[in-house]
Amino acid sequence: MQSYFIVLPVDTIDVGHAYDKLPLHCTVMPWFKTRKSPEEVLQCVHWEARRSGPIILKRKGMAFIGINQDVPVDLVDLNPNLSTLHIRLFAHLRDFGVEFLYPQWVDLGYRPHITRVDSRQMQAGIDIWSNALYCIQQMDHDQLKRKKAIAAFALT
């Protein structure tokens, strides 16, 4: 099985590049696993990207999230466009038969956020327009550390 997650970039993400720490991004869909081919997963993500327009990311505070509540993030306003994208992508992937690794963080549990990376964080008072949706694939099968941006789709 392969694992993936879906993000909106805040900083530049290069398709084809592998990362230990992904540049700043807003998580749209947390990690999920599937036996489907990467091409089938990308078709699903592309379909939903085509149905969405650019999304504004507005910081609404800081929090600690994660299993141990120890991951510092900047919370993002769950505006109608971001909510619709998440819900449509969730429904499509659920119907596709994926296994959500953190089911508590999808659907009604979705909390959009930008994970802080080293000393980088979303600047207060500066809204960011994101016009692309990226699919990230796990590179190592034992842990979710090494990841690769495998595709980007325009939000039009």
C-alpha positions, 0 to 999 in steps of 0.5 A: 500500500502507498500513503499520500496526503494533499496540501496547498503550498505556502512556500514553493514545493517542487514536483519530483523533489523528495523532502524530509520536511515539506516546505510550508503548506496547508494540509487539505487531506491528512495521510491516507493509504490505498492499494490503488495506483498512483495514477488512479489517486492523481486522477481523483485529486485532479478531478477535485482540483478542477472543481475548485478555485483559488483558496485564500489562507487566513491565519487565525491563531496558533495551536499545538496539534497531533497525537501528542498535541506537540506539533506547533501549527498556525491555524487557518480559517476554514472558509467556504472554498477550503471547506468545500474542497476538503469535503469533496476530496474526503467523500471522493477518497472515501468512496475510492476505498482509501484508509485514512490514517488519522480519521479523527482529522478528516470530515467534521474533525478537519482543522486546516493548519500550516505546520511550522517548519524549523523557524518558518511560520505563516506571518500574522496579518498576511493572507496567502492565495493558493492556486494549486493542489499538491499530492505528496507520496510517502517514500519510506514504508516504515514511517511518514518522514521522507516524502515526495511531491508527485503532482500539482494541479491548478485550482481554476 
